[in-house]
Amino acid sequence: MKELREILSGIDESEGPAALATVVDVQGSSYRLPGAKMLVFGDGSFVGTVSGGCVEADVLERAKRVLDTGAPEIFHYDTTGDESSVFSLNMGCKGVVRILLERVDSGSEYLGVFRKSVFDGIRGFVATKLGPGPQIERSYFDSEGRLTGGGGTDEVNGFVGSMAAEDHAARRPAAIILSGNEEYFVECASPPMHLLILGAGADAIPLADIAYRLGWRVTVADHRPAYANRDRFPYADGIIVCRPEEMAGKTRPGRETAAVVMSHNFEHDTVYLKALLDSDAGYIGALGPRVRTEEMLAKISDTGGCSLEDAPDRLHAPVGLDIGGADPETIAVSIVAEIQAAFKGRKGGFLKKREGRIYD
């Protein structure tokens, strides 16, 4: 998401058109998945990547022609043969990657869909017809998968509707669909992850910083203005100074929100936890020992007793993956990693022990 934010900022700051490369299909192994983007400027500089560095040089050369002619191109790199090099690019991923290259500017309707998702938090969908023809044909859909622009087909419209209805943990960011003899590349422009940090202590600082570097939206809340301020959290999208009892009225955690309770004050954390359990937050993490969270749950419960086994699956306590984190920075890494795994429907184990493909 950070990469997409940089691409959008780059095209806005560009004095002229740029060439946008998008991975539209991958067969076999590849470093980047469908939807990955790279923006090439007229001077040859670029933002983003469509591979692990294998094909960028060739994409840069092709971008010059697209910028000159304005005609989009679709091309592929095939590394499934015995040789580890194709077109002298020294690729060894053993896969086939197709890339769409097109000329764009700051007024691009296509990039506007992603701009709304990144900066306004509004989800959208785009279906791109992959040729033939000198121009790109696209259909646009709102957050519910309803057609808002372009022609579309019954198959494409139905597929987008099914994508829109999928749960956040299983949602596909991009897919190829066939409609008759035509091929479409369908993308979901989802808002970035929203991390809500409840408590602005010293250990919240690296957590906010790491989330920012991932391109997540970050909100920090605390009742102490000396803690919750721009000097301590320069990259936070929002800083809320309020009592824990007022937090529910200041924020509206949704399914794409990961909230972490970490004020280190038992009474305050209990109030935070109750508000989050009553919200739609997709992930709730509680810092501290397991017994502490169970005591908070018992206080929240009408019956005076509630174990973590009885709590919703979205509650993670103690928060974080078991990586041996013992200082604010490594604990922050474990929390961010668990949030990523939870929203992707993964268990967070070693990849070498994963059965099957790394990517679904």
C-alpha positions as CSV (number, residue, x, y, z in Angstrom):
1,M,0.0,0.0,0.0
2,K,2.9,2.3,0.6
3,E,4.1,1.7,-2.9
4,L,0.6,2.7,-4.3
5,R,0.6,5.8,-2.2
6,E,4.0,6.8,-3.6
7,I,2.7,6.1,-7.2
8,L,-0.3,8.3,-6.7
9,S,1.8,11.1,-5.2
10,G,4.3,10.7,-8.0
11,I,1.8,11.1,-10.8
12,D,0.3,14.2,-9.0
13,E,3.7,15.8,-8.8
14,S,4.7,14.9,-12.4
15,E,4.9,17.7,-14.9
16,G,3.7,15.5,-17.7
17,P,2.4,12.0,-18.5
18,A,4.0,8.8,-17.2
19,A,3.9,5.2,-18.1
20,L,2.1,2.8,-15.7
21,A,3.1,-0.9,-15.7
22,T,0.7,-3.3,-14.0
23,V,1.1,-7.0,-13.5
24,V,-2.1,-8.5,-14.8
25,D,-1.4,-12.2,-14.7
26,V,1.1,-14.7,-13.2
27,Q,1.5,-18.3,-14.0
28,G,3.9,-20.2,-11.9
29,S,6.3,-18.4,-9.6
30,S,6.8,-14.7,-9.4
31,Y,8.1,-12.1,-6.9
32,R,5.1,-9.8,-7.4
33,L,1.5,-10.7,-7.8
34,P,-1.3,-9.4,-10.1
35,G,-2.0,-5.8,-9.3
36,A,1.6,-4.8,-8.6
37,K,2.4,-1.5,-10.2
38,M,5.4,0.6,-11.4
39,L,5.2,4.2,-12.6
40,V,7.9,5.3,-15.1
41,F,8.5,9.1,-15.6
42,G,9.6,10.8,-18.8
43,D,13.2,11.2,-17.4
44,G,13.5,7.4,-16.8
45,S,13.1,7.5,-13.1
46,F,10.4,5.2,-11.6
47,V,8.4,4.4,-8.5
48,G,7.3,0.9,-7.6
49,T,8.3,-2.5,-9.0
50,V,6.8,-5.3,-11.0
51,S,9.4,-8.0,-10.2
52,G,12.3,-8.6,-7.9
53,G,14.4,-6.4,-10.2
54,C,14.5,-8.9,-13.0
55,V,12.4,-7.1,-15.7
56,E,12.5,-3.5,-14.7
57,A,15.3,-2.5,-17.1
58,D,13.2,-3.9,-20.0
59,V,10.0,-2.3,-18.8
60,L,11.9,1.1,-18.7
61,E,12.8,0.7,-22.4
62,R,9.3,-0.3,-23.4
63,A,7.9,2.7,-21.4
64,K,9.7,5.1,-23.7
65,R,7.8,3.8,-26.7
66,V,4.4,3.9,-24.8
67,L,5.1,7.5,-23.7
68,D,5.9,8.5,-27.3
69,T,3.0,6.7,-29.0
70,G,0.4,6.7,-26.3
71,A,-0.6,3.2,-27.4
72,P,-0.8,0.6,-24.5
73,E,1.1,-2.6,-24.7
74,I,0.7,-6.0,-23.2
75,F,3.7,-8.2,-23.1
76,H,5.0,-11.2,-21.1
77,Y,8.2,-12.7,-19.7
78,D,8.5,-16.5,-19.7
79,T,11.1,-18.1,-17.4
80,T,9.6,-21.6,-17.3
81,G,12.3,-23.1,-19.6
82,D,15.5,-24.7,-18.5
83,E,17.5,-21.5,-19.0
84,S,17.5,-19.0,-16.1
85,S,17.9,-16.0,-18.4
86,V,15.4,-14.6,-20.8
87,F,16.1,-11.6,-23.0
88,S,19.4,-11.3,-21.0
89,L,17.4,-10.3,-17.9
90,N,18.8,-13.1,-15.7
91,M,15.3,-14.1,-14.5
92,G,15.1,-17.3,-12.5
93,C,11.6,-17.2,-11.1
94,K,10.3,-20.1,-13.3
95,G,7.0,-18.4,-14.1
96,V,5.2,-16.4,-16.8
97,V,4.4,-12.8,-16.0
98,R,2.1,-10.6,-18.1
99,I,2.3,-6.8,-17.8
100,L,0.1,-4.1,-19.1
101,L,1.9,-0.8,-19.9
102,E,-0.1,2.4,-20.5
103,R,0.3,6.1,-20.5
104,V,-1.4,8.0,-17.7
105,D,-1.6,11.4,-16.2
106,S,-2.8,13.0,-13.0
107,G,-6.4,13.1,-14.4
108,S,-6.5,9.3,-15.0
109,E,-9.9,7.9,-14.1
110,Y,-8.3,4.5,-13.5
111,L,-5.8,5.9,-10.9
112,G,-8.7,7.9,-9.4
113,V,-10.3,4.7,-8.2
114,F,-7.1,3.9,-6.2
115,R,-6.8,7.5,-5.0
116,K,-10.2,7.3,-3.4
117,S,-9.3,4.0,-1.7
118,V,-5.9,5.2,-0.4
119,F,-6.8,8.7,0.6
120,D,-10.6,8.6,1.2
121,G,-11.0,5.1,2.4
122,I,-13.6,4.3,-0.4
123,R,-13.4,0.8,-1.9
124,G,-13.9,0.4,-5.7
125,F,-13.4,-2.2,-8.5
126,V,-12.1,-1.9,-12.0
127,A,-12.4,-4.4,-14.9
128,T,-9.9,-3.9,-17.7
129,K,-10.4,-5.6,-21.1
130,L,-7.1,-7.1,-22.1
131,G,-7.1,-6.3,-25.9
132,P,-7.2,-6.5,-28.7
133,G,-7.4,-2.9,-29.7
134,P,-5.4,0.3,-29.7
135,Q,-7.2,1.6,-26.6
136,I,-7.9,0.3,-23.1
137,E,-11.6,-0.4,-22.3
138,R,-12.5,-0.3,-18.6
139,S,-15.6,-0.7,-16.5
140,Y,-15.9,0.8,-13.0
141,F,-17.8,-0.4,-10.0
142,D,-18.6,1.0,-6.5
143,S,-17.8,-0.5,-3.2
144,E,-20.8,-2.9,-3.4
145,G,-19.8,-4.1,-6.9
146,R,-22.4,-2.1,-8.8
147,L,-21.5,-0.8,-12.3
148,T,-20.9,2.9,-12.3
149,G,-19.1,3.4,-15.7
150,G,-18.2,1.6,-18.8
151,G,-20.1,-1.3,-20.5
152,G,-19.1,-4.4,-18.7
153,T,-20.6,-7.9,-19.4
154,D,-22.9,-10.1,-17.4
155,E,-20.0,-12.4,-16.5
156,V,-17.8,-9.5,-15.4
157,N,-20.5,-7.7,-13.5
158,G,-21.4,-10.9,-11.7
159,F,-17.8,-11.7,-10.8
160,V,-17.2,-8.2,-9.4
161,G,-20.4,-8.6,-7.3
162,S,-19.1,-11.8,-5.9
163,M,-15.7,-10.2,-5.1
164,A,-17.5,-7.3,-3.3
165,A,-19.4,-9.8,-1.1
166,E,-16.3,-11.8,0.0
167,D,-15.1,-11.5,3.5
168,H,-12.1,-9.1,4.0
169,A,-9.7,-12.0,5.0
170,A,-10.3,-13.9,1.8
171,R,-10.8,-11.0,-0.6
172,R,-8.8,-11.3,-3.8
173,P,-7.0,-8.1,-4.9
174,A,-7.0,-9.0,-8.6
175,A,-8.1,-11.9,-10.9
176,I,-8.5,-12.8,-14.5
177,I,-12.0,-13.6,-15.9
178,L,-13.1,-14.8,-19.3
179,S,-16.3,-13.5,-20.8
180,G,-16.9,-15.2,-24.1
181,N,-13.8,-14.8,-26.2
182,E,-12.7,-11.7,-24.2
183,E,-10.4,-11.6,-21.2
184,Y,-10.7,-9.1,-18.3
185,F,-8.4,-8.2,-15.5
186,V,-10.4,-7.3,-12.4
187,E,-8.9,-5.4,-9.5
188,C,-10.2,-4.5,-6.1
189,A,-9.0,-1.1,-4.8
190,S,-9.3,-1.6,-1.1
191,P,-8.5,1.0,1.5
192,P,-5.3,0.5,3.4
193,M,-5.3,-1.2,6.7
194,H,-6.4,1.0,9.6
195,L,-4.4,0.6,12.8
196,L,-6.0,2.0,15.9
197,I,-3.5,2.2,18.8
198,L,-5.1,2.8,22.2
199,G,-2.3,4.1,24.4
200,A,0.5,6.3,23.4
201,G,3.3,5.0,25.6
202,A,6.9,4.4,24.4
203,D,6.1,1.0,23.0
204,A,3.4,2.5,20.7
205,I,5.9,4.6,18.9
206,P,7.7,1.8,16.9
207,L,4.3,0.2,16.3
208,A,3.0,3.3,14.7
209,D,6.2,3.8,12.7
210,I,6.3,0.3,11.3
211,A,2.6,0.5,10.3
212,Y,3.2,3.8,8.5
213,R,6.1,2.3,6.5
214,L,3.7,-0.5,5.4
215,G,1.3,2.2,4.1
216,W,-1.3,1.6,6.8
217,R,-3.4,4.4,8.2
218,V,-2.5,5.0,11.8
219,T,-4.6,6.5,14.6
220,V,-3.3,7.0,18.1
221,A,-5.5,7.7,21.1
222,D,-4.6,8.5,24.6
223,H,-6.0,10.8,27.3
224,R,-2.6,12.4,27.9
225,P,-1.7,15.3,25.5
226,A,2.0,15.0,26.6
227,Y,2.0,11.5,25.1
228,A,-0.4,11.7,22.2
229,N,1.1,14.5,20.1
230,R,2.7,15.1,16.7
231,D,6.2,15.2,18.0
232,R,6.0,11.6,19.2
233,F,3.9,10.3,16.3
234,P,4.9,12.4,13.3
235,Y,3.5,9.9,10.8
236,A,0.1,9.2,12.4
237,D,-2.9,10.0,10.2
238,G,-4.9,10.9,13.3
239,I,-4.1,11.7,17.0
240,I,-7.0,11.6,19.4
241,V,-6.7,13.1,22.9
242,C,-9.7,11.9,25.0
243,R,-10.7,9.9,28.0
244,P,-11.1,6.1,27.4
245,E,-14.9,6.5,27.9
246,E,-15.0,9.0,25.1
247,M,-13.1,6.9,22.6
248,A,-16.1,5.0,21.2
249,G,-17.6,8.3,20.1
250,K,-14.4,9.5,18.5
251,T,-13.7,6.5,16.3
252,R,-15.7,4.0,14.3
253,P,-13.6,0.8,13.9
254,G,-14.7,-1.2,10.9
255,R,-13.9,-4.6,9.5
256,E,-10.7,-3.3,8.1
257,T,-9.5,-1.9,11.4
258,A,-6.9,-3.6,13.6
259,A,-7.0,-2.1,17.1
260,V,-4.4,-2.7,19.8
261,V,-5.1,-2.0,23.5
262,M,-1.8,-1.0,25.1
263,S,-2.3,1.9,27.6
264,H,-0.8,-0.2,30.5
265,N,-3.6,1.0,32.7
266,F,-5.9,-1.8,33.7
267,E,-9.1,0.3,34.1
268,H,-8.5,2.2,30.9
269,D,-7.7,-0.9,28.9
270,T,-10.9,-2.5,30.2
271,V,-12.9,0.4,28.9
272,Y,-11.1,0.3,25.5
273,L,-11.6,-3.5,25.3
274,K,-15.3,-3.3,26.0
275,A,-15.8,-0.6,23.3
276,L,-13.9,-2.6,20.7
277,L,-15.8,-5.8,21.4
278,D,-19.0,-3.9,20.8
279,S,-17.6,-2.5,17.5
280,D,-17.0,-4.0,14.1
281,A,-13.2,-4.0,14.4
282,G,-11.8,-6.9,12.4
283,Y,-8.9,-7.5,14.8
284,I,-8.5,-6.7,18.5
285,G,-5.2,-7.1,20.2
286,A,-4.5,-6.8,23.9
287,L,-1.0,-6.3,25.2
288,G,0.0,-8.0,28.4
289,P,-0.3,-11.4,30.0
290,R,-3.2,-13.8,29.3
291,V,-4.5,-13.6,32.8
292,R,-4.7,-9.8,32.7
293,T,-7.0,-9.9,29.6
294,E,-9.2,-12.6,31.2
295,E,-9.6,-10.3,34.3
296,M,-10.7,-7.5,31.9
297,L,-13.1,-9.8,30.2
298,A,-14.5,-10.9,33.6
299,K,-15.1,-7.3,34.5
300,I,-16.8,-6.6,31.2
301,S,-19.0,-9.8,31.4
302,D,-22.4,-9.5,33.0
303,T,-21.9,-12.8,34.7
304,G,-18.5,-11.8,36.1
305,G,-16.6,-14.5,34.3
306,C,-15.3,-15.0,30.8
307,S,-12.3,-16.8,29.5
308,L,-10.3,-16.2,26.3
309,E,-11.7,-19.5,24.9
310,D,-15.2,-17.9,25.1
311,A,-14.1,-14.6,23.5
312,P,-14.5,-13.9,19.8
313,D,-11.8,-15.2,17.5
314,R,-10.9,-11.6,16.5
315,L,-9.5,-11.0,20.0
316,H,-5.8,-11.8,20.2
317,A,-4.3,-11.9,23.6
318,P,-1.5,-11.8,24.3
319,V,-1.1,-9.8,21.1
320,G,1.5,-10.7,18.6
321,L,3.3,-13.7,17.1
322,D,5.7,-15.8,19.1
323,I,9.0,-14.5,17.8
324,G,10.7,-13.9,21.1
325,G,10.1,-10.1,21.1
326,A,11.3,-8.5,24.3
327,D,11.7,-4.8,23.5
328,P,9.4,-2.2,22.0
329,E,10.7,-2.7,18.5
330,T,10.6,-6.5,18.3
331,I,7.2,-6.5,20.0
332,A,6.0,-4.1,17.4
333,V,7.2,-6.4,14.7
334,S,5.4,-9.4,16.2
335,I,2.1,-7.4,16.5
336,V,2.3,-6.1,12.9
337,A,3.1,-9.6,11.6
338,E,0.1,-11.1,13.5
339,I,-2.2,-8.5,12.1
340,Q,-1.0,-9.1,8.6
341,A,-1.4,-12.9,9.1
342,A,-4.9,-12.5,10.6
343,F,-6.3,-10.4,7.8
344,K,-4.8,-12.7,5.2
345,G,-6.2,-15.8,6.9
346,R,-2.7,-17.2,7.6
347,K,-1.3,-18.9,10.7
348,G,2.0,-17.0,10.8
349,G,4.3,-20.0,10.9
350,F,7.5,-20.7,9.0
351,L,7.1,-20.6,5.2
352,K,9.5,-23.6,4.9
353,K,6.8,-25.7,6.7
354,R,3.9,-24.4,4.6
355,E,2.4,-27.1,2.4
356,G,1.7,-26.0,-1.2
357,R,2.3,-22.6,-2.7
358,I,3.4,-19.5,-0.8
359,Y,0.7,-17.4,-2.5
360,D,-2.9,-18.5,-2.7
